[in-house]
Amino acid sequence: MGHVINNSQSNNYSMNSNIIKLLEHNDVKPTPMRMLVLEQMITQHRNLSLTEIENLLYPADRVTIYRTLQTFVKNGIAHSIDAAGSGSVYALCPGGCSHEAHKDEHPHFVCENCKKISCCTDFVFSFLQKPNTPKYVIYKIEMTIKGICPECTAKQ
């Protein structure tokens, strides 16, 4: 008699398989902690802080989670967003990012009501350096838009 796999097991297997493929595609060894952190980033459907991930994976070690997030940023799986004085939140890269360069050139929206920080892929920005100006070495450009998110606007 064969082993029966229910829908939940099948979905978990599919999720784990996709997570392993994503990690390996970005040259990251799929350890259990990396898989758990990435699973939370995928299933929560929002940007997460270190503390939020720590709470979701309690009693996992905070330092291990932090190192995992740094590995994801370094290898183009996620990008960090400076949350203006309250640490960073982490978002999955939309694709096309690598350990050589992040290509997620979009602003981030901070809701003044609910404090949610989201990637605004509806907006695109570009910076061009003027000719005959000093050459700057730029590591990262960040743009933040502040206002009221659609969810909070709908509640008003």
Buried (B, 14 or more C-beta within 10 A) or exposed (E): EEEEEEEEEEEEEEBEEEBBEBBEEBEBEBEEBBBBBBBBBEEEEEBBBBEBBBEBBEEBEEEBBBEBBEBBBEBBBBBBBBBEEEEBBBBBBEEEBBBEEBBBEBBBBBBEEEEBBBBBEEEEEEEEEEEEEEEEEEEEEEEBEEEBBEEBEEEE
